[in-house]
Amino acid sequence: MGSSQGGCESQEAWCRFSDAALALEDPYALTIADPDAIDESRFICLGADPSGRVLITIFAPRGPRNTYNFFAKASRSERRPYEKVR
């Protein structure tokens, strides 16, 4: 699916790379272009992993694979937009 170049910064935000990749496949996932991306296409995705945790994943498409720049459990304020559509 892709290579990991990021990860969770703290124990509170801990998640596995495989969970972040699966959250991209969530049918309710919200994905937008990253407004801070410079000289590359990069996206921010809010989606739930198989256990129902809402994760934030920042990734850049690289042909048939994605490069994952960051993934973590979404904070309460980050989860709100996702919970509105679910």
LINFENPE-V26834 format. One line per field, one symbol per residue. burial: b if it has 9 or more other C-alpha atoms within 8 Angstrom, else e. A space follows every 10 residues. Layout:
burial->???
This chain:
burial->eeebeebbee eebbbebebb bbbbebeebe eeebeeeeee bbbbbbbbbe eeebbbbbbb beeebbbbbb bbbbeeebbe ebeeee
